[in-house]
């Protein structure tokens, strides 16, 4: 491909995607809100853009083949805080993609779009939306937007409901872990698939305890290789006794399922910031 656009390039997940994406195209345009992101990979350039501005997002899309949309506030916040970057920003990405004839949007959705479903239900990609937070609601909005833009305007989308793309240090992650290598594989498959229409796929590794069913999205060719079971003995030995009345332990959304609306879910988690540095 000639040009790919990556939003959220300064984020932790974006840091692992920049190099592999730069090898899939002649030009990778990485974007975020920072003035710069330091050293660039061969074929990569950086363009600052505010997702809440349609003009700024539209400028990113000119001549692009696809956009990999990871930009957003990545935590629960008051609705008013999320409105610009997460809700309006999603509209701007799909609208700009349509205006510039971008073929496909590869979107970092989240398990939080269905976070209030119980893990025992082993939900598939066709599970109805059941958000756990305003953050999850924004993911529902973007998924529905992606469906609408496919049905009415022919813009393809792959909505990747990422579970836990972070180091495994809690019992929930034994099922929900998405390794960085599997993240890269998933994004690559979403880009290289011949056709996708509107597709939902769970972003999760090949864990023994995986709580979701990806069989309806098997045509993407995503075959995760990593397994969180290697961490199970230590994680379970360090964990307190399980509480079956706690939504954080029983629901797919984990801590997001139990925090009050508008209050941080990430603050209750021990996420290691192992962002990739060049």
Secondary structure, 3 states (H helix, E strand, C coil): CCEEEEECCCCHHHHHHHHHHHCCCCEEEEECCCCCCCCCCCCEEECCCCCCCHHHHHHHHCCCCEEEECCCCCCCCCHHHHHHHHHHHHHHHHHHHHHCCCCEEEEEEEHHHHCCCEHHHCEECCCCCCCCCHHHHHHHHHHHHHHHHHHHHCCEEEEEEECECCCCCCCCHHHHECCHHHHHHHHHHHHHCCCCCEEEEEECCCCCCCCEECHHHHHHCCCCCCCHHHHHHHHHHHCCCCCCCCHHHHECCHHHHCCCCCCCCHHHCCCCCCCCCC
